[in-house]
Each structure stands twice: as C-alpha cells, then as structure tokens.
Amino acid sequence: MSQETYATATSVLDKTDYRKTIHKCLEACIFAEGKIGYPNTVKSLYSCVSATYPGFNAKKIIEEFIVQLKVKYRLKTEEIILKNPDYWFHPGKRAMIEPDLRNAYYKELFEFIKNLLAKKRILLYGSRKVRGGSQMADE
C-alpha cells in the first residue's frame, strides 16, 4: 500500500471518529451554557477541534482568533476598571462582573468554532447507527 493510499484510507476513518467526538463536544457546550462548567466544555471543544487537518489548519485559525479575543476582553476589563476605580478593592463587584466577562469570552469562542466547523462542512456529516440483527439459522 503506497503512502498516499494509506493516508486517504485512514483519513476517512479518522474524520468519522473526529466528527463523533466533535459532535459530542458541541452538544456538551450547548447543554452547559450559562452553567459554571461552561468554560471547561468550550476548552474541551477547542482541544478536540484544534488539529492540522489536510488543507485546513484549524489550530492556527482558532489561535489567531483567541489572540484577537483576548485583546478585546482585556480592553473591556480596562474599560470597566476606568468606570469603576474601586473595582479591585471591592471583591463583590469583581464577583459580579468577572463571571459575566468570562462566559461572554467563552460564548464568543464557542460561536467562532461552531461557525468555523459549519463553514468547513464538518457539521454536515453525521453518523448513522444501524441496528444489529440476529444470526440466521443454518438449513
């Protein structure tokens, strides 16, 4: 079996397995929205999706978006601090604002990954389970 044939044969199987895992991670993110564990489920999705697929470097694309997102949310935090100078001295204010910022950050990251997968048609192909049958009797 040549190297090229081997690569195509395994990539079909790998894609199927990855799609199932990606779908499970996407569902976990959807079910965890608004809950404490939401950031961890989005991190899990990022870990699952960030790979270098043939002709599609998902890891690089997502990392570039994360850099932009971190800058955006750092600026939002600085804006909040400027509006509320006693932000650092009142733990109650931080406890109210920080989870909202964190969830908004991860929500935006989740939406980006979901749209990226949809654009690359990874979400179009689902998996179909086929019921098993019983063995036929010998005659």
C-alpha positions in Angstrom: 0.0 0.0 0.0 1.5 3.3 -1.0 1.9 6.2 1.4 -0.7 8.2 -0.4 -3.3 5.4 -0.5 -2.6 4.8 3.2 -3.2 8.5 4.0 -6.5 8.6 2.2 -7.7 5.3 3.7 -7.0 6.3 7.3 -8.2 9.9 6.9 -11.7 8.8 6.1 -11.8 6.7 9.3 -10.2 9.4 11.4 -12.6 12.0 10.1 -15.6 9.8 11.1 -14.2 9.3 14.6 -13.4 13.0 15.0 -16.8 14.0 13.8 -18.4 11.9 16.5 -16.1 13.4 19.1 -16.7 17.0 17.8 -20.5 16.5 17.9 -20.3 15.2 21.5 -18.2 18.3 22.5 -20.6 20.7 20.7 -23.6 19.1 22.5 -21.8 19.4 25.8 -21.2 23.1 25.2 -24.8 23.7 24.3 -26.0 21.9 27.4 -23.6 23.7 29.7 -24.4 27.2 28.5 -24.9 29.5 31.5 -23.6 27.0 34.0 -20.3 27.0 36.0 -18.7 24.4 33.8 -19.3 26.2 30.5 -15.7 27.4 30.1 -14.3 23.9 30.6 -16.6 22.5 28.0 -15.5 25.1 25.5 -11.9 24.4 26.3 -12.6 20.7 25.7 -14.2 21.6 22.3 -11.1 23.7 21.4 -8.8 20.8 22.3 -10.9 18.5 20.3 -11.1 20.7 17.2 -7.6 22.2 17.1 -5.7 20.0 14.8 -4.0 20.4 11.4 -6.4 18.7 9.0 -5.3 18.2 5.4 -5.6 21.6 3.7 -7.1 23.1 6.8 -5.1 24.2 9.8 -7.9 24.6 12.4 -5.4 25.1 15.3 -3.8 28.1 13.7 -7.1 29.8 12.8 -8.5 29.3 16.2 -5.3 30.5 18.0 -5.3 33.7 15.8 -9.0 34.3 16.9 -8.1 33.7 20.5 -5.4 36.3 20.4 -7.9 38.9 19.0 -10.5 37.8 21.6 -8.0 38.2 24.5 -7.2 41.7 23.3 -10.9 42.6 23.0 -11.7 41.3 26.5 -8.6 42.9 28.1 -9.9 46.3 26.7 -13.3 45.6 28.1 -11.8 44.9 31.5 -9.8 48.1 31.4 -12.9 50.0 30.4 -14.8 48.6 33.4 -11.8 49.4 35.7 -11.8 53.0 34.4 -15.6 53.4 35.0 -15.3 51.7 38.5 -12.0 52.8 40.1 -12.8 50.8 43.2 -13.1 47.6 41.2 -10.0 46.0 42.8 -11.0 47.0 46.3 -14.5 45.5 46.3 -14.5 41.7 45.8 -18.3 41.8 45.5 -18.1 43.9 42.3 -15.4 41.6 40.9 -17.5 38.6 41.7 -20.4 40.1 39.8 -18.5 41.2 36.7 -15.8 38.6 36.1 -18.0 35.6 35.6 -20.1 37.5 33.0 -16.9 38.6 31.1 -15.5 35.0 31.3 -18.8 33.5 30.0 -19.1 36.1 27.2 -15.5 35.3 26.2 -16.1 31.6 26.0 -19.5 32.1 24.3 -17.8 34.1 21.6 -15.1 31.4 21.2 -17.8 28.7 21.0 -19.7 30.6 18.3 -16.5 31.1 16.3 -15.6 27.4 16.5 -19.1 26.3 15.6 -19.2 28.6 12.6 -15.8 27.5 11.5 -16.8 23.9 11.6 -20.0 24.7 9.7 -18.1 26.6 7.1 -15.7 23.7 6.6 -18.7 21.3 6.4 -17.6 19.2 9.3 -21.1 19.5 10.8 -22.9 18.3 7.7 -21.9 14.7 8.0 -23.4 12.9 10.9 -23.2 9.3 11.9 -25.9 6.8 11.5 -26.3 3.9 13.8 -27.5 0.7 12.3 -29.3 -1.9 14.4 -27.7 -5.3 14.6 -29.7 -8.3 13.5 -29.9 -11.9 14.7 -28.0 -14.7 13.2 -29.8 -16.8 10.6 -30.3 -20.5 11.3 -28.4 -22.9 9.1 -30.6 -25.1 6.9 
